[in-house]
């Protein structure tokens, strides 16, 4: 049974930077479903897009795989192909350990491996689908172009990148509105004002978000032929980039 996220429910003398440790692992499914609007729809879409774009004799990557929800969605939707393997990568040892246990609970002929490593140091090769599900926002902004360029270079022709991110609006008035609506979403899901404030303080130094315009521009500069937002709810969006 999923444990309820109450990490920030009590006043903390000092709010430390957010880390994906064992404490977060224990409550992560509850945390992300109560914090990210449309998360389950994004996972379903990742599965659907994987089924459409995955190629035989290729690798499918889930970069920043956490507990493997997107890894599993990809794996379940490429079983009609030959010579494919799914590779999940995360730099949190606690996440990787639990991810491996989750994936063992589902039968599939598609081989899957989960690695504990920094995605910026990972090799991306012969890929037809690469997913980054709320991962890029934790990479230092000045290092994002190089990481995405490496992914692009590792994609086969016709390969795709599935990028889900929290974003900020270029219009400051609309940005404040989207942030307020998101906070209302969290309140409706049972988070208190204290939890919202402390979580925001914990994450603001480790999660730097871009505008959607910045995402599109960077992807095009790298060489992707087509980019499109295929899902958006408030200030959360999922993009498709086709090589």
C-alpha positions in Angstrom: 0.0 0.0 0.0 1.3 3.5 -0.9 2.3 5.5 2.1 1.0 9.0 2.4 3.4 11.9 1.8 3.8 13.8 5.1 7.4 14.8 4.8 6.7 18.5 5.2 3.6 18.2 7.4 5.4 19.4 10.6 7.3 22.7 11.0 11.0 22.2 10.3 13.6 24.3 12.1 15.5 24.6 8.7 14.3 23.5 5.3 17.1 21.6 3.5 17.4 21.2 -0.2 15.1 18.4 -1.6 16.8 15.1 -2.2 15.5 11.8 -3.6 16.4 9.7 -0.6 14.8 6.7 1.2 12.3 9.0 2.9 11.1 10.3 -0.5 11.1 6.8 -2.0 8.6 5.5 0.6 6.0 8.2 -0.3 6.9 9.0 -3.9 3.9 7.6 -5.7 1.5 9.5 -3.4 3.7 12.6 -3.6 3.8 12.8 -7.4 0.2 12.0 -7.9 -0.9 14.7 -5.4 1.6 17.2 -6.7 1.7 16.8 -10.5 -1.6 17.4 -12.3 -2.3 14.9 -15.1 0.6 12.6 -14.1 -1.3 9.4 -14.9 -2.4 10.8 -18.2 1.3 11.6 -19.1 2.2 8.0 -18.2 -0.5 6.7 -20.5 0.7 9.0 -23.2 4.3 7.9 -22.9 3.1 4.3 -23.4 1.0 5.3 -26.5 3.9 7.3 -28.0 6.3 4.5 -27.3 4.1 2.1 -29.2 4.0 4.4 -32.1 7.7 5.4 -32.3 9.7 2.5 -30.9 11.8 0.7 -33.5 13.0 -2.9 -33.6 16.7 -3.4 -32.8 16.9 -0.3 -30.7 17.3 0.9 -27.1 14.6 2.7 -25.1 15.8 5.0 -22.3 14.0 6.4 -19.3 16.4 9.0 -17.9 15.7 9.9 -14.3 13.5 6.8 -14.0 12.8 7.2 -10.3 10.5 4.2 -9.3 10.1 3.1 -13.0 6.5 4.2 -13.8 7.6 5.5 -17.3 10.0 2.6 -17.7 7.1 0.2 -17.2 4.9 2.1 -19.6 7.6 2.0 -22.3 8.3 -1.7 -21.7 4.6 -2.7 -21.9 4.2 -0.9 -25.2 7.2 -2.3 -27.2 6.5 -6.0 -26.8 5.5 -6.3 -30.4 9.0 -5.5 -31.5 12.2 -7.6 -31.8 15.6 -6.7 -30.5 14.5 -3.9 -28.2 15.6 -3.3 -24.6 14.5 -0.7 -22.0 17.1 1.0 -19.9 16.2 3.0 -16.8 18.8 5.4 -15.3 18.7 7.3 -12.0 21.3 8.8 -9.8 19.4 8.0 -6.6 20.5 4.6 -5.2 17.3 4.5 -3.1 15.2 5.0 -6.2 17.0 2.4 -8.3 16.7 -0.3 -5.6 13.0 0.2 -5.3 12.6 0.5 -9.1 14.2 -2.9 -9.7 11.7 -4.4 -7.2 8.7 -2.8 -8.9 9.8 -4.0 -12.4 10.2 -7.6 -11.1 6.5 -7.6 -10.4 5.6 -7.4 -14.1 6.2 -10.2 -16.6 7.6 -9.3 -20.0 9.8 -10.7 -22.7 11.4 -7.3 -23.2 14.7 -7.1 -21.3 15.0 -4.2 -18.9 17.9 -2.9 -16.9 18.1 -0.2 -14.3 21.4 1.6 -13.6 22.4 3.9 -10.8 24.4 6.6 -12.6 24.5 10.3 -13.5 22.5 10.7 -16.8 25.0 13.3 -17.9 27.7 10.6 -17.9 25.5 7.9 -19.5 25.9 6.6 -23.0 22.9 7.0 -25.3 23.1 4.9 -28.4 20.9 3.2 -31.0 17.8 4.8 -29.3 14.4 5.1 -30.8 12.7 6.5 -27.7 14.2 8.6 -24.9 12.0 9.7 -22.0 12.8 12.4 -19.5 9.8 12.6 -17.2 10.3 15.7 -14.9 14.1 15.1 -14.9 15.6 17.9 -17.0 14.4 20.5 -14.5 16.9 19.1 -12.0 19.9 19.4 -14.3 21.8 22.7 -14.0 20.5 25.1 -16.7 23.9 25.7 -18.2 24.3 21.9 -18.7 21.0 21.1 -20.4 22.0 21.9 -24.0 24.9 19.4 -23.9 22.8 16.7 -22.3 20.0 17.1 -24.9 22.6 17.2 -27.7 24.0 13.9 -26.5 20.5 12.4 -26.5 19.9 13.7 -30.0 23.1 12.3 -31.3 22.2 8.9 -29.8 18.8 8.7 -31.4 18.2 6.8 -34.6 16.6 8.6 -37.5 12.9 9.0 -36.7 13.6 8.6 -33.0 11.8 10.7 -30.5 12.4 12.3 -27.2 9.5 12.6 -24.7 10.1 15.5 -22.3 7.8 16.3 -19.4 8.6 19.4 -17.4 7.1 22.0 -15.0 7.5 25.3 -16.8 7.1 29.0 -16.1 5.1 31.3 -18.3 6.9 34.2 -20.1 4.0 36.3 -19.0 4.5 37.1 -15.4 0.8 37.7 -14.7 -0.1 34.3 -16.2 2.8 32.7 -14.4 1.5 33.8 -11.0 -2.0 32.6 -12.0 -0.7 29.1 -13.0 1.3 28.9 -9.8 -1.8 29.8 -7.7 -3.9 27.3 -9.6 -1.3 24.6 -9.0 -1.3 25.4 -5.3 -5.1 25.1 -5.3 -4.7 21.6 -6.9 -2.3 20.6 -4.1 -4.7 21.9 -1.4 -7.6 20.0 -3.0 -5.3 16.9 -2.7 -4.9 17.4 1.1 -1.7 19.4 1.3 -1.6 22.1 4.0 -0.3 25.6 3.6 2.7 24.6 5.7 3.4 21.6 3.5 3.2 23.7 0.3 5.4 26.4 1.6 8.1 24.1 3.0 8.2 21.9 -0.1 8.5 25.0 -2.2 11.4 26.2 -0.1 13.1 22.8 -0.3 12.9 22.5 -4.0 13.5 26.0 -5.3 17.3 25.7 -5.2 17.4 22.3 -7.0 14.7 22.7 -9.6 15.2 25.5 -12.1 12.4 25.6 -14.7 12.3 27.0 -18.2 9.6 28.6 -20.3 8.0 26.4 -23.0 9.5 28.8 -25.6 13.0 28.1 -24.3 12.4 24.3 -24.5 11.2 24.5 -28.1 14.1 26.8 -29.2 16.7 24.7 -27.6 15.4 21.5 -29.1 15.3 23.1 -32.6 18.8 24.5 -32.2 20.0 21.0 -31.3 18.5 19.6 -34.6 15.1 18.1 -33.8 12.9 18.5 -36.9 9.6 18.8 -35.0 8.5 19.7 -31.5 5.0 19.8 -30.0 3.3 20.0 -26.6 1.1 17.0 -26.5 -0.2 17.4 -23.0 -0.5 20.4 -20.7 -2.3 21.0 -17.3 -1.6 24.3 -15.6 2.2 24.8 -15.5 3.1 21.2 -16.3 3.6 20.1 -19.9 4.8 17.1 -21.9 6.6 17.7 -25.2 7.3 15.4 -28.2 10.5 16.0 -30.2 11.1 14.1 -33.4 14.5 13.6 -35.0 
